[in-house]
Amino acid sequence: MKVGANKIKMHGKYYTLKANVRDITSMSAHADQHETMAWLKMFSKKPIKIFLIHGEPQAQEIFRVKIQDELKTEVVIPQLNEEFNLFSA
């Protein structure tokens, strides 16, 4: 897709873009493990459960263990089509 395009093709269909699209070629646009850990540690009330949904499986597992060890918080790596009830006690 070229930057400045008016339409995008997804799953064989064309859709009109209603967003600004930017192409970042030189660096990652998301936080690394260190930045994410620093962010998680800023919470005054720690999360009950954290879901890791990004990254390679081996890196996710290493990060899952790191978060659990340092923050003592449950970390889940969801599988494809796995469902969770986020409102249960």
A tleap script that builds the chain and sets N, CA, C and O, in Angstrom:
source leaprc.protein.ff14SB
mol = sequence {
  NMET LYS VAL GLY ALA ASN LYS ILE LYS MET
  HIE GLY LYS TYR TYR THR LEU LYS ALA ASN
  VAL ARG ASP ILE THR SER MET SER ALA HIE
  ALA ASP GLN HIE GLU THR MET ALA TRP LEU
  LYS MET PHE SER LYS LYS PRO ILE LYS ILE
  PHE LEU ILE HIE GLY GLU PRO GLN ALA GLN
  GLU ILE PHE ARG VAL LYS ILE GLN ASP GLU
  LEU LYS THR GLU VAL VAL ILE PRO GLN LEU
  ASN GLU GLU PHE ASN LEU PHE SER CALA
}
set mol.1.N position { 0.863 -1.188 0.000 }
set mol.1.CA position { 0.000 0.000 0.000 }
set mol.1.C position { 0.890 1.225 0.000 }
set mol.1.O position { 1.835 1.303 0.785 }
set mol.2.N position { 0.611 2.159 -0.847 }
set mol.2.CA position { 1.395 3.387 -0.890 }
set mol.2.C position { 0.829 4.395 0.125 }
set mol.2.O position { -0.373 4.428 0.389 }
set mol.3.N position { 1.722 5.203 0.676 }
set mol.3.CA position { 1.296 6.248 1.613 }
set mol.3.C position { 0.474 7.266 0.845 }
set mol.3.O position { 0.856 7.672 -0.252 }
set mol.4.N position { -0.646 7.679 1.408 }
set mol.4.CA position { -1.530 8.628 0.758 }
set mol.4.C position { -2.636 7.964 -0.046 }
set mol.4.O position { -3.390 8.638 -0.748 }
set mol.5.N position { -2.735 6.647 0.055 }
set mol.5.CA position { -3.765 5.912 -0.682 }
set mol.5.C position { -5.154 6.250 -0.142 }
set mol.5.O position { -5.296 6.592 1.032 }
set mol.6.N position { -6.183 6.156 -0.998 }
set mol.6.CA position { -7.557 6.432 -0.593 }
set mol.6.C position { -8.322 5.165 -0.244 }
set mol.6.O position { -9.335 5.215 0.453 }
set mol.7.N position { -7.835 4.029 -0.732 }
set mol.7.CA position { -8.507 2.745 -0.486 }
set mol.7.C position { -7.461 1.723 -0.060 }
set mol.7.O position { -6.270 1.863 -0.337 }
set mol.8.N position { -7.944 0.701 0.619 }
set mol.8.CA position { -7.085 -0.401 1.042 }
set mol.8.C position { -7.806 -1.708 0.725 }
set mol.8.O position { -9.028 -1.799 0.841 }
set mol.9.N position { -7.039 -2.712 0.325 }
set mol.9.CA position { -7.621 -4.015 0.007 }
set mol.9.C position { -7.329 -4.969 1.160 }
set mol.9.O position { -6.172 -5.194 1.513 }
set mol.10.N position { -8.397 -5.530 1.746 }
set mol.10.CA position { -8.270 -6.506 2.826 }
set mol.10.C position { -9.181 -7.673 2.530 }
set mol.10.O position { -10.370 -7.491 2.269 }
set mol.11.N position { -8.630 -8.869 2.569 }
set mol.11.CA position { -9.388 -10.093 2.335 }
set mol.11.C position { -10.183 -10.036 1.037 }
set mol.11.O position { -11.325 -10.490 0.968 }
set mol.12.N position { -9.546 -9.461 -0.002 }
set mol.12.CA position { -10.156 -9.442 -1.321 }
set mol.12.C position { -11.160 -8.335 -1.576 }
set mol.12.O position { -11.695 -8.240 -2.681 }
set mol.13.N position { -11.434 -7.486 -0.578 }
set mol.13.CA position { -12.383 -6.382 -0.755 }
set mol.13.C position { -11.663 -5.052 -0.573 }
set mol.13.O position { -10.704 -4.948 0.193 }
set mol.14.N position { -12.141 -4.040 -1.290 }
set mol.14.CA position { -11.578 -2.696 -1.154 }
set mol.14.C position { -12.417 -1.869 -0.185 }
set mol.14.O position { -13.647 -1.924 -0.203 }
set mol.15.N position { -11.736 -1.106 0.657 }
set mol.15.CA position { -12.394 -0.253 1.643 }
set mol.15.C position { -11.828 1.157 1.535 }
set mol.15.O position { -10.626 1.341 1.344 }
set mol.16.N position { -12.707 2.150 1.660 }
set mol.16.CA position { -12.272 3.532 1.683 }
set mol.16.C position { -11.602 3.816 3.021 }
set mol.16.O position { -12.145 3.489 4.077 }
set mol.17.N position { -10.434 4.418 2.972 }
set mol.17.CA position { -9.720 4.744 4.206 }
set mol.17.C position { -10.343 5.956 4.882 }
set mol.17.O position { -10.625 6.968 4.241 }
set mol.18.N position { -10.547 5.837 6.162 }
set mol.18.CA position { -11.067 6.941 6.962 }
set mol.18.C position { -10.059 7.264 8.059 }
set mol.18.O position { -10.437 7.643 9.167 }
set mol.19.N position { -8.777 7.113 7.744 }
set mol.19.CA position { -7.710 7.340 8.712 }
set mol.19.C position { -6.484 7.855 7.975 }
set mol.19.O position { -6.370 7.729 6.756 }
set mol.20.N position { -5.584 8.428 8.730 }
set mol.20.CA position { -4.287 8.799 8.177 }
set mol.20.C position { -3.364 7.598 8.324 }
set mol.20.O position { -3.235 7.042 9.415 }
set mol.21.N position { -2.730 7.202 7.244 }
set mol.21.CA position { -1.841 6.052 7.268 }
set mol.21.C position { -0.414 6.553 7.132 }
set mol.21.O position { -0.112 7.357 6.250 }
set mol.22.N position { 0.465 6.074 8.008 }
set mol.22.CA position { 1.865 6.458 7.982 }
set mol.22.C position { 2.721 5.207 7.826 }
set mol.22.O position { 2.393 4.149 8.364 }
set mol.23.N position { 3.786 5.334 7.108 }
set mol.23.CA position { 4.714 4.232 6.896 }
set mol.23.C position { 5.975 4.513 7.708 }
set mol.23.O position { 6.650 5.517 7.481 }
set mol.24.N position { 6.294 3.628 8.656 }
set mol.24.CA position { 7.494 3.771 9.466 }
set mol.24.C position { 8.463 2.687 9.024 }
set mol.24.O position { 8.206 1.502 9.239 }
set mol.25.N position { 9.568 3.077 8.411 }
set mol.25.CA position { 10.503 2.096 7.874 }
set mol.25.C position { 11.781 1.956 8.684 }
set mol.25.O position { 12.521 0.991 8.493 }
set mol.26.N position { 12.057 2.880 9.570 }
set mol.26.CA position { 13.359 2.869 10.225 }
set mol.26.C position { 13.364 2.272 11.625 }
set mol.26.O position { 14.432 1.922 12.129 }
set mol.27.N position { 12.231 2.146 12.256 }
set mol.27.CA position { 12.217 1.659 13.627 }
set mol.27.C position { 10.850 1.105 14.001 }
set mol.27.O position { 9.874 1.282 13.272 }
set mol.28.N position { 10.794 0.446 15.128 }
set mol.28.CA position { 9.538 -0.099 15.625 }
set mol.28.C position { 8.659 1.033 16.141 }
set mol.28.O position { 9.155 2.039 16.649 }
set mol.29.N position { 7.346 0.856 16.004 }
set mol.29.CA position { 6.406 1.869 16.485 }
set mol.29.C position { 5.784 1.467 17.812 }
set mol.29.O position { 4.840 2.113 18.265 }
set mol.30.N position { 6.296 0.407 18.450 }
set mol.30.CA position { 5.736 -0.028 19.725 }
set mol.30.C position { 6.848 -0.146 20.770 }
set mol.30.O position { 8.032 -0.178 20.435 }
set mol.31.N position { 6.452 -0.209 22.015 }
set mol.31.CA position { 7.413 -0.276 23.109 }
set mol.31.C position { 8.100 -1.634 23.165 }
set mol.31.O position { 7.518 -2.654 22.795 }
set mol.32.N position { 9.359 -1.633 23.636 }
set mol.32.CA position { 10.050 -2.891 23.840 }
set mol.32.C position { 9.738 -3.415 25.244 }
set mol.32.O position { 8.968 -2.794 25.976 }
set mol.33.N position { 10.326 -4.543 25.622 }
set mol.33.CA position { 10.047 -5.139 26.937 }
set mol.33.C position { 10.388 -4.187 28.073 }
set mol.33.O position { 9.625 -4.061 29.030 }
set mol.34.N position { 11.529 -3.517 27.972 }
set mol.34.CA position { 11.951 -2.604 29.046 }
set mol.34.C position { 10.938 -1.478 29.230 }
set mol.34.O position { 10.545 -1.166 30.354 }
set mol.35.N position { 10.521 -0.874 28.129 }
set mol.35.CA position { 9.544 0.224 28.199 }
set mol.35.C position { 8.189 -0.262 28.705 }
set mol.35.O position { 7.526 0.430 29.478 }
set mol.36.N position { 7.779 -1.452 28.268 }
set mol.36.CA position { 6.499 -2.001 28.709 }
set mol.36.C position { 6.536 -2.319 30.204 }
set mol.36.O position { 5.565 -2.056 30.912 }
set mol.37.N position { 7.652 -2.886 30.696 }
set mol.37.CA position { 7.779 -3.165 32.135 }
set mol.37.C position { 7.731 -1.872 32.936 }
set mol.37.O position { 7.071 -1.814 33.973 }
set mol.38.N position { 8.417 -0.842 32.473 }
set mol.38.CA position { 8.402 0.455 33.170 }
set mol.38.C position { 6.977 0.997 33.241 }
set mol.38.O position { 6.566 1.535 34.269 }
set mol.39.N position { 6.228 0.857 32.153 }
set mol.39.CA position { 4.842 1.327 32.109 }
set mol.39.C position { 3.979 0.531 33.086 }
set mol.39.O position { 3.189 1.111 33.830 }
set mol.40.N position { 4.128 -0.797 33.086 }
set mol.40.CA position { 3.339 -1.639 33.987 }
set mol.40.C position { 3.625 -1.324 35.454 }
set mol.40.O position { 2.723 -1.379 36.290 }
set mol.41.N position { 4.876 -0.994 35.765 }
set mol.41.CA position { 5.257 -0.700 37.149 }
set mol.41.C position { 4.721 0.640 37.641 }
set mol.41.O position { 4.737 0.901 38.843 }
set mol.42.N position { 4.247 1.492 36.737 }
set mol.42.CA position { 3.711 2.804 37.118 }
set mol.42.C position { 2.303 2.726 37.699 }
set mol.42.O position { 1.865 3.673 38.353 }
set mol.43.N position { 1.583 1.632 37.480 }
set mol.43.CA position { 0.218 1.524 37.979 }
set mol.43.C position { 0.215 1.542 39.508 }
set mol.43.O position { 0.986 0.818 40.139 }
set mol.44.N position { -0.642 2.359 40.098 }
set mol.44.CA position { -0.764 2.355 41.559 }
set mol.44.C position { -1.503 1.100 42.022 }
set mol.44.O position { -1.232 0.587 43.107 }
set mol.45.N position { -2.431 0.607 41.210 }
set mol.45.CA position { -3.129 -0.656 41.472 }
set mol.45.C position { -2.786 -1.600 40.323 }
set mol.45.O position { -3.193 -1.367 39.185 }
set mol.46.N position { -2.039 -2.665 40.616 }
set mol.46.CA position { -1.568 -3.535 39.541 }
set mol.46.C position { -2.731 -4.295 38.897 }
set mol.46.O position { -3.724 -4.598 39.559 }
set mol.47.N position { -2.602 -4.596 37.614 }
set mol.47.CA position { -3.642 -5.356 36.918 }
set mol.47.C position { -3.801 -6.747 37.527 }
set mol.47.O position { -2.837 -7.326 38.028 }
set mol.48.N position { -5.014 -7.276 37.481 }
set mol.48.CA position { -5.283 -8.629 37.970 }
set mol.48.C position { -4.722 -9.654 36.991 }
set mol.48.O position { -4.215 -10.701 37.394 }
set mol.49.N position { -4.820 -9.341 35.696 }
set mol.49.CA position { -4.384 -10.266 34.651 }
set mol.49.C position { -3.882 -9.444 33.470 }
set mol.49.O position { -4.456 -8.411 33.125 }
set mol.50.N position { -2.806 -9.919 32.861 }
set mol.50.CA position { -2.238 -9.260 31.690 }
set mol.50.C position { -2.263 -10.249 30.532 }
set mol.50.O position { -1.902 -11.415 30.693 }
set mol.51.N position { -2.691 -9.778 29.361 }
set mol.51.CA position { -2.719 -10.600 28.157 }
set mol.51.C position { -1.602 -10.146 27.222 }
set mol.51.O position { -1.533 -8.974 26.851 }
set mol.52.N position { -0.731 -11.073 26.844 }
set mol.52.CA position { 0.313 -10.786 25.855 }
set mol.52.C position { -0.186 -11.261 24.506 }
set mol.52.O position { -0.438 -12.451 24.316 }
set mol.53.N position { -0.329 -10.336 23.565 }
set mol.53.CA position { -0.908 -10.685 22.271 }
set mol.53.C position { 0.014 -10.357 21.106 }
set mol.53.O position { -0.381 -10.501 19.949 }
set mol.54.N position { 1.234 -9.919 21.392 }
set mol.54.CA position { 2.133 -9.489 20.325 }
set mol.54.C position { 3.498 -10.133 20.515 }
set mol.54.O position { 3.972 -10.268 21.643 }
set mol.55.N position { 4.122 -10.523 19.433 }
set mol.55.CA position { 5.480 -11.048 19.495 }
set mol.55.C position { 5.578 -12.504 19.089 }
set mol.55.O position { 4.574 -13.199 18.937 }
set mol.56.N position { 6.802 -12.943 18.920 }
set mol.56.CA position { 7.071 -14.335 18.593 }
set mol.56.C position { 6.817 -15.191 19.832 }
set mol.56.O position { 7.029 -14.725 20.952 }
set mol.57.N position { 6.367 -16.437 19.650 }
set mol.57.CA position { 6.028 -17.293 20.796 }
set mol.57.C position { 7.128 -17.406 21.860 }
set mol.57.O position { 6.835 -17.332 23.053 }
set mol.58.N position { 8.366 -17.582 21.452 }
set mol.58.CA position { 9.448 -17.719 22.433 }
set mol.58.C position { 9.653 -16.421 23.212 }
set mol.58.O position { 9.849 -16.456 24.427 }
set mol.59.N position { 9.609 -15.283 22.530 }
set mol.59.CA position { 9.764 -13.986 23.197 }
set mol.59.C position { 8.583 -13.721 24.129 }
set mol.59.O position { 8.769 -13.184 25.222 }
set mol.60.N position { 7.373 -14.089 23.712 }
set mol.60.CA position { 6.200 -13.932 24.574 }
set mol.60.C position { 6.364 -14.733 25.861 }
set mol.60.O position { 6.070 -14.230 26.945 }
set mol.61.N position { 6.826 -15.962 25.751 }
set mol.61.CA position { 6.971 -16.815 26.927 }
set mol.61.C position { 8.023 -16.255 27.888 }
set mol.61.O position { 7.822 -16.264 29.102 }
set mol.62.N position { 9.125 -15.777 27.354 }
set mol.62.CA position { 10.159 -15.165 28.203 }
set mol.62.C position { 9.601 -13.934 28.906 }
set mol.62.O position { 9.839 -13.740 30.098 }
set mol.63.N position { 8.861 -13.103 28.180 }
set mol.63.CA position { 8.293 -11.888 28.763 }
set mol.63.C position { 7.203 -12.228 29.780 }
set mol.63.O position { 7.072 -11.549 30.798 }
set mol.64.N position { 6.420 -13.279 29.508 }
set mol.64.CA position { 5.387 -13.718 30.448 }
set mol.64.C position { 6.014 -14.068 31.795 }
set mol.64.O position { 5.523 -13.645 32.842 }
set mol.65.N position { 7.089 -14.834 31.765 }
set mol.65.CA position { 7.766 -15.237 33.000 }
set mol.65.C position { 8.342 -14.014 33.716 }
set mol.65.O position { 8.251 -13.913 34.939 }
set mol.66.N position { 8.932 -13.092 32.964 }
set mol.66.CA position { 9.510 -11.876 33.552 }
set mol.66.C position { 8.440 -11.054 34.271 }
set mol.66.O position { 8.646 -10.620 35.405 }
set mol.67.N position { 7.305 -10.842 33.616 }
set mol.67.CA position { 6.225 -10.058 34.236 }
set mol.67.C position { 5.730 -10.760 35.497 }
set mol.67.O position { 5.589 -10.130 36.546 }
set mol.68.N position { 5.469 -12.051 35.399 }
set mol.68.CA position { 4.970 -12.796 36.568 }
set mol.68.C position { 5.968 -12.759 37.717 }
set mol.68.O position { 5.567 -12.585 38.868 }
set mol.69.N position { 7.252 -12.919 37.436 }
set mol.69.CA position { 8.273 -12.906 38.483 }
set mol.69.C position { 8.401 -11.535 39.142 }
set mol.69.O position { 8.497 -11.435 40.365 }
set mol.70.N position { 8.401 -10.492 38.337 }
set mol.70.CA position { 8.632 -9.146 38.875 }
set mol.70.C position { 7.380 -8.497 39.449 }
set mol.70.O position { 7.455 -7.786 40.451 }
set mol.71.N position { 6.237 -8.735 38.826 }
set mol.71.CA position { 5.011 -8.044 39.248 }
set mol.71.C position { 4.046 -8.930 40.025 }
set mol.71.O position { 3.063 -8.438 40.580 }
set mol.72.N position { 4.314 -10.226 40.069 }
set mol.72.CA position { 3.436 -11.176 40.772 }
set mol.72.C position { 1.999 -11.052 40.279 }
set mol.72.O position { 1.053 -11.051 41.066 }
set mol.73.N position { 1.858 -10.948 38.956 }
set mol.73.CA position { 0.561 -10.803 38.301 }
set mol.73.C position { 0.400 -11.920 37.273 }
set mol.73.O position { 1.359 -12.275 36.588 }
set mol.74.N position { -0.798 -12.470 37.161 }
set mol.74.CA position { -1.055 -13.520 36.179 }
set mol.74.C position { -0.910 -12.959 34.769 }
set mol.74.O position { -1.410 -11.877 34.462 }
set mol.75.N position { -0.219 -13.710 33.920 }
set mol.75.CA position { -0.033 -13.312 32.522 }
set mol.75.C position { -0.517 -14.453 31.634 }
set mol.75.O position { -0.161 -15.612 31.846 }
set mol.76.N position { -1.334 -14.113 30.636 }
set mol.76.CA position { -1.926 -15.092 29.737 }
set mol.76.C position { -1.460 -14.798 28.313 }
set mol.76.O position { -1.440 -13.644 27.883 }
set mol.77.N position { -1.087 -15.843 27.591 }
set mol.77.CA position { -0.809 -15.742 26.161 }
set mol.77.C position { -1.958 -16.460 25.459 }
set mol.77.O position { -1.936 -17.686 25.342 }
set mol.78.N position { -2.960 -15.719 24.991 }
set mol.78.CA position { -4.143 -16.353 24.396 }
set mol.78.C position { -3.796 -17.140 23.129 }
set mol.78.O position { -2.902 -16.764 22.371 }
set mol.79.N position { -4.507 -18.212 22.925 }
set mol.79.CA position { -4.404 -19.003 21.704 }
set mol.79.C position { -5.462 -18.518 20.715 }
set mol.79.O position { -6.436 -17.879 21.114 }
set mol.80.N position { -5.279 -18.814 19.443 }
set mol.80.CA position { -6.216 -18.397 18.407 }
set mol.80.C position { -7.633 -18.861 18.758 }
set mol.80.O position { -7.849 -20.034 19.065 }
set mol.81.N position { -8.585 -17.946 18.711 }
set mol.81.CA position { -10.011 -18.176 18.980 }
set mol.81.C position { -10.326 -18.502 20.443 }
set mol.81.O position { -11.458 -18.873 20.753 }
set mol.82.N position { -9.360 -18.373 21.335 }
set mol.82.CA position { -9.635 -18.599 22.753 }
set mol.82.C position { -10.473 -17.438 23.288 }
set mol.82.O position { -10.239 -16.284 22.927 }
set mol.83.N position { -11.438 -17.737 24.138 }
set mol.83.CA position { -12.327 -16.716 24.693 }
set mol.83.C position { -12.126 -16.606 26.194 }
set mol.83.O position { -11.787 -17.581 26.865 }
set mol.84.N position { -12.343 -15.395 26.712 }
set mol.84.CA position { -12.195 -15.116 28.134 }
set mol.84.C position { -13.385 -14.309 28.626 }
set mol.84.O position { -13.863 -13.411 27.932 }
set mol.85.N position { -13.860 -14.627 29.814 }
set mol.85.CA position { -14.902 -13.827 30.456 }
set mol.85.C position { -14.190 -12.839 31.371 }
set mol.85.O position { -13.680 -13.218 32.425 }
set mol.86.N position { -14.156 -11.601 30.976 }
set mol.86.CA position { -13.434 -10.588 31.741 }
set mol.86.C position { -14.258 -10.002 32.869 }
set mol.86.O position { -13.768 -9.156 33.617 }
set mol.87.N position { -15.493 -10.435 33.004 }
set mol.87.CA position { -16.368 -9.881 34.026 }
set mol.87.C position { -16.683 -10.863 35.132 }
set mol.87.O position { -17.489 -10.558 36.012 }
set mol.88.N position { -16.068 -12.038 35.112 }
set mol.88.CA position { -16.341 -13.019 36.164 }
set mol.88.C position { -15.537 -12.672 37.410 }
set mol.88.O position { -14.503 -12.008 37.341 }
set mol.89.N position { -16.039 -13.140 38.553 }
set mol.89.CA position { -15.377 -12.832 39.819 }
set mol.89.C position { -14.160 -13.667 40.023 }
set mol.89.O position { -13.483 -13.534 41.042 }
savepdb mol mol.pdb
quit
